């Protein structure tokens, strides 16, 4: 795991944003490096596996909470609004994690090839933690090494990703992943509606359209959507808008007004009110607070603490 920790830390030192999150040119691969405990990390996760390499993080979805510590992996089973809190980190030993988005089609293909009984997990839990296997960690390290060899990505990436999905499906996370890949599960059916919300969150979306995409009645759709995400469809869309507006202000220098209009708000006062309710501060003050915090929470270059 030491080689993977070093690779994540070195890449994040050069590419992490104000939250300590570093995206990569490799599809679905990202990492996080944070040097002090902190909260207020709002995001909407896609289905993914996150490997915590150092430190610990508290993840909250609705009423469900999980602390994920070094050496553990967590599966996020649907497109979830998650609040993260880094509970263990220091400048000498920052919180380090690497995440890989899951491909539903690949999971379904591998589940069919490997056989096994029908999934039996209820579709109400969203976070699943287990100890990370050496085989999964090895796949993550090989994905990280592709960042230094972009010429190898077209040749090796798909094979490593397939292997990663296989080891996850064969391990302790297998049952939840079979449920996730089952096209008849509530999570899969709701995924079609969530895809519309993610694509068209700036626009007005009729709930009837979402229910039809999930092949459910309006009553059943509302019930299962709330059970899975902890939010109503309207609240989910609002969360997408607010998180994107925050990103626009922090990473692209947008004003609160321009960010509000960019994500689909028609009233700046409504945007300010709802932003403050979620992030506990008005937009301008929150952006300033986040920039100041970034100066403290960003981990130093590894050479500075060697």
C-alpha positions as CSV (number, residue, x, y, z in Angstrom):
1,X,0.0,0.0,0.0
2,X,3.0,2.3,0.5
3,X,3.6,2.7,-3.2
4,X,-0.1,3.5,-3.8
5,X,-0.1,6.1,-1.0
6,X,3.0,7.8,-2.4
7,X,1.5,7.9,-5.9
8,X,-1.7,9.4,-4.6
9,X,0.1,12.0,-2.5
10,X,2.4,13.0,-5.3
11,X,-0.3,13.4,-7.9
12,X,-2.7,15.3,-5.5
13,X,0.1,17.7,-4.5
14,X,0.2,18.9,-8.1
15,X,-3.5,18.6,-9.2
16,X,-5.8,18.8,-6.1
17,X,-8.5,21.5,-6.0
18,X,-9.5,23.6,-2.9
19,X,-11.2,20.6,-1.4
20,X,-8.1,18.4,-1.8
21,X,-9.8,16.4,-4.6
22,X,-7.8,15.6,-7.7
23,X,-9.4,14.5,-10.9
24,X,-7.3,12.6,-13.5
25,X,-7.3,12.1,-17.3
26,X,-8.2,8.5,-16.7
27,X,-12.0,8.1,-16.8
28,X,-13.5,7.6,-13.4
29,X,-10.3,7.8,-11.4
30,X,-9.8,10.5,-8.8
31,X,-8.1,10.9,-5.4
32,X,-8.1,13.0,-2.3
33,X,-5.4,14.4,0.0
34,X,-6.3,16.5,3.0
35,X,-3.9,17.5,5.7
36,X,-6.2,18.5,8.6
37,X,-9.5,17.2,10.0
38,X,-12.4,19.1,8.4
39,X,-16.1,18.7,7.4
40,X,-18.5,20.3,5.0
41,X,-17.4,18.2,2.0
42,X,-20.6,18.1,-0.1
43,X,-20.7,16.1,-3.3
44,X,-22.9,13.8,-5.3
45,X,-21.2,10.5,-5.8
46,X,-21.7,8.2,-8.7
47,X,-21.6,4.5,-7.9
48,X,-17.9,3.9,-7.0
49,X,-15.4,2.1,-4.8
50,X,-13.3,4.3,-2.6
51,X,-10.1,3.0,-1.0
52,X,-8.9,4.8,2.1
53,X,-5.2,4.5,2.3
54,X,-4.4,6.8,5.3
55,X,-6.5,8.6,7.9
56,X,-10.3,8.3,8.3
57,X,-13.4,9.8,6.9
58,X,-17.0,9.9,8.1
59,X,-19.5,9.6,5.3
60,X,-23.2,10.5,5.7
61,X,-26.1,9.8,3.4
62,X,-29.4,10.8,4.9
63,X,-29.5,9.0,8.3
64,X,-26.9,6.4,7.3
65,X,-23.3,7.0,8.5
66,X,-20.0,5.1,8.0
67,X,-16.5,5.8,9.2
68,X,-14.0,4.5,6.7
69,X,-10.5,4.0,8.0
70,X,-7.1,3.3,6.5
71,X,-7.1,-0.1,4.8
72,X,-10.8,-0.2,4.2
73,X,-12.9,0.2,1.0
74,X,-16.4,1.6,0.7
75,X,-18.9,1.0,-2.0
76,X,-21.4,3.8,-2.8
77,X,-24.2,1.9,-4.5
78,X,-26.0,4.7,-6.3
79,X,-25.7,8.4,-7.4
80,X,-25.8,9.7,-3.8
81,X,-25.5,13.2,-2.3
82,X,-22.9,12.5,0.4
83,X,-21.5,14.8,3.2
84,X,-18.0,13.9,4.1
85,X,-16.0,14.8,7.2
86,X,-12.3,14.1,7.5
87,X,-11.9,12.9,11.1
88,X,-8.2,11.8,11.0
89,X,-5.5,13.7,9.1
90,X,-2.3,15.6,9.8
91,X,0.3,17.4,7.7
92,X,2.7,14.5,8.3
93,X,0.0,11.8,7.6
94,X,-2.7,13.4,5.5
95,X,-6.0,11.7,4.7
96,X,-5.4,9.8,1.4
97,X,-8.0,8.0,-0.7
98,X,-8.4,6.9,-4.3
99,X,-11.8,6.2,-5.9
100,X,-12.8,4.5,-9.1
101,X,-16.3,4.8,-10.6
102,X,-18.1,1.5,-11.2
103,X,-19.5,0.5,-14.6
104,X,-22.9,-1.1,-14.4
105,X,-22.6,-2.8,-17.7
106,X,-19.3,-4.3,-16.9
107,X,-20.6,-5.5,-13.5
108,X,-23.7,-7.1,-15.1
109,X,-21.5,-8.8,-17.7
110,X,-19.1,-10.2,-15.1
111,X,-22.0,-11.2,-12.8
112,X,-23.5,-13.2,-15.6
113,X,-20.2,-14.9,-16.4
114,X,-19.4,-15.8,-12.8
115,X,-22.8,-17.1,-11.9
116,X,-24.1,-17.1,-8.3
117,X,-27.5,-16.9,-6.8
118,X,-29.9,-13.9,-7.2
119,X,-29.0,-10.9,-5.1
120,X,-30.7,-10.8,-1.7
121,X,-29.8,-7.5,-0.3
122,X,-32.6,-5.0,0.3
123,X,-32.3,-1.8,-1.8
124,X,-32.3,0.6,1.2
125,X,-28.6,0.8,2.2
126,X,-26.3,2.9,0.2
127,X,-22.8,2.6,1.9
128,X,-21.0,-0.7,2.3
129,X,-17.6,-1.0,4.0
130,X,-15.1,-3.9,4.0
131,X,-11.4,-4.4,4.3
132,X,-9.7,-3.6,1.0
133,X,-8.1,-6.6,-0.6
134,X,-4.5,-6.6,-1.9
135,X,-5.8,-7.6,-5.3
136,X,-8.0,-4.5,-5.5
137,X,-5.2,-2.2,-4.2
138,X,-2.9,-3.6,-6.8
139,X,-5.4,-2.7,-9.6
140,X,-5.6,0.8,-8.2
141,X,-1.9,1.2,-8.2
142,X,-1.6,0.0,-11.8
143,X,-4.3,2.5,-12.8
144,X,-2.3,5.3,-11.0
145,X,0.9,4.2,-12.9
146,X,-0.9,4.8,-16.2
147,X,-0.9,8.5,-15.3
148,X,2.8,8.5,-16.1
149,X,2.3,6.5,-19.3
150,X,-0.6,8.0,-21.2
151,X,0.5,6.1,-24.3
152,X,-0.3,2.9,-22.4
153,X,-3.9,3.9,-21.4
154,X,-5.6,2.8,-24.7
155,X,-3.9,-0.6,-24.4
156,X,-4.1,-1.4,-20.6
157,X,-6.8,0.7,-19.0
158,X,-9.8,-1.4,-20.0
159,X,-8.1,-4.7,-18.9
160,X,-7.2,-3.3,-15.5
161,X,-10.6,-1.8,-15.0
162,X,-12.2,-5.2,-15.9
163,X,-9.9,-7.0,-13.4
164,X,-10.8,-4.5,-10.7
165,X,-14.5,-5.1,-11.2
166,X,-13.9,-8.8,-11.1
167,X,-12.0,-8.8,-7.8
168,X,-14.7,-6.6,-6.3
169,X,-17.4,-8.9,-7.5
170,X,-15.5,-11.9,-6.2
171,X,-14.9,-10.4,-2.7
172,X,-16.9,-9.3,0.3
173,X,-18.6,-6.6,-1.8
174,X,-19.9,-9.1,-4.3
175,X,-23.5,-9.3,-3.1
176,X,-24.1,-5.6,-3.1
177,X,-22.5,-5.3,-6.5
178,X,-24.7,-8.1,-7.9
179,X,-27.7,-6.2,-6.6
180,X,-26.3,-3.0,-8.2
181,X,-25.9,-4.7,-11.5
182,X,-29.3,-6.4,-11.5
183,X,-31.5,-4.5,-14.0
184,X,-34.7,-5.4,-12.0
185,X,-33.4,-3.8,-8.7
186,X,-34.8,-0.6,-7.5
187,X,-31.4,1.0,-7.6
188,X,-31.0,0.1,-11.3
189,X,-34.5,1.3,-12.2
190,X,-34.0,4.6,-10.3
191,X,-30.7,5.0,-12.0
192,X,-32.5,5.9,-15.3
193,X,-34.3,8.7,-13.5
194,X,-31.2,9.9,-11.7
195,X,-29.4,10.1,-15.0
196,X,-32.0,12.5,-16.3
197,X,-31.7,14.7,-13.1
198,X,-27.9,14.8,-13.5
199,X,-28.1,15.6,-17.2
200,X,-30.9,18.2,-17.1
201,X,-30.6,19.6,-13.5
202,X,-30.5,23.2,-14.9
203,X,-34.0,22.8,-16.4
204,X,-37.5,22.2,-15.1
205,X,-38.1,18.4,-14.9
206,X,-41.5,16.8,-14.5
207,X,-41.7,14.1,-11.9
208,X,-43.9,12.1,-14.3
209,X,-41.0,12.0,-16.7
210,X,-38.7,10.6,-14.0
211,X,-41.3,8.0,-12.8
212,X,-41.7,6.8,-16.4
213,X,-38.0,6.4,-16.8
214,X,-37.9,4.2,-13.7
215,X,-41.0,2.3,-14.9
216,X,-42.8,3.1,-11.7
217,X,-46.0,4.7,-10.6
218,X,-45.7,8.2,-9.1
219,X,-46.4,6.9,-5.6
220,X,-43.9,4.1,-5.9
221,X,-41.3,6.3,-7.5
222,X,-41.5,8.9,-4.7
223,X,-41.3,6.2,-2.1
224,X,-38.3,4.4,-3.5
225,X,-36.4,7.5,-4.6
226,X,-36.6,8.9,-1.1
227,X,-35.6,5.6,0.5
228,X,-32.6,5.3,-1.8
229,X,-31.3,8.9,-1.8
230,X,-32.8,10.3,1.4
231,X,-34.2,13.2,-0.7
232,X,-37.2,13.9,-2.8
233,X,-36.5,14.4,-6.6
234,X,-36.9,18.1,-6.2
235,X,-34.5,18.2,-3.3
236,X,-32.0,16.1,-5.2
237,X,-32.1,18.5,-8.2
238,X,-31.6,21.4,-5.8
239,X,-28.6,19.7,-4.3
240,X,-27.0,19.2,-7.7
241,X,-27.5,22.8,-8.5
242,X,-26.0,24.1,-5.3
243,X,-23.0,21.8,-5.3
244,X,-22.2,22.8,-8.9
245,X,-22.7,26.5,-8.1
246,X,-20.2,26.2,-5.2
247,X,-17.7,24.5,-7.6
248,X,-18.1,27.3,-10.1
249,X,-17.4,30.0,-7.5
250,X,-14.4,28.1,-6.0
251,X,-12.8,26.7,-9.2
252,X,-13.8,29.1,-12.0
253,X,-14.1,32.4,-10.1
254,X,-17.8,32.9,-10.8
255,X,-19.8,35.5,-8.8
256,X,-22.7,34.2,-6.8
257,X,-25.1,35.8,-9.3
258,X,-23.5,34.3,-12.4
259,X,-23.3,30.9,-10.6
260,X,-26.9,31.0,-9.7
261,X,-28.1,31.7,-13.2
262,X,-25.6,29.2,-14.7
263,X,-27.1,26.3,-12.6
264,X,-30.7,27.2,-13.4
265,X,-31.9,29.5,-10.7
266,X,-34.2,32.3,-11.8
267,X,-34.0,34.2,-8.5
268,X,-30.7,35.2,-6.9
269,X,-32.4,35.7,-3.5
270,X,-33.8,32.2,-3.6
271,X,-30.4,30.8,-4.5
272,X,-28.7,32.7,-1.7
273,X,-31.3,31.5,0.8
274,X,-31.0,27.8,-0.2
275,X,-27.2,28.0,-0.5
276,X,-26.9,29.3,3.1
277,X,-29.3,26.6,4.3
278,X,-27.1,23.9,2.9
279,X,-23.6,25.3,3.4
280,X,-24.3,27.3,6.6
281,X,-23.1,30.6,5.1
282,X,-24.1,32.9,2.2
283,X,-22.3,32.2,-1.1
284,X,-19.6,34.9,-1.0
285,X,-18.6,34.3,2.6
286,X,-18.6,30.5,2.1
287,X,-16.3,30.8,-0.9
288,X,-13.9,33.0,1.0
289,X,-14.0,30.6,4.0
290,X,-13.2,27.6,1.7
291,X,-10.3,29.4,0.0
292,X,-8.8,30.2,3.4
293,X,-9.3,26.7,4.6
294,X,-7.5,25.3,1.6
295,X,-4.3,27.0,2.6
296,X,-4.4,25.0,5.8
297,X,-5.8,21.7,4.7
298,X,-3.7,21.1,1.6
299,X,-0.9,18.6,2.4
300,X,2.7,19.7,1.9
301,X,4.8,18.1,-0.8
302,X,6.2,14.8,0.4
303,X,9.7,16.2,0.2
304,X,8.8,18.8,2.8
305,X,8.1,16.2,5.5
306,X,10.7,13.6,4.5
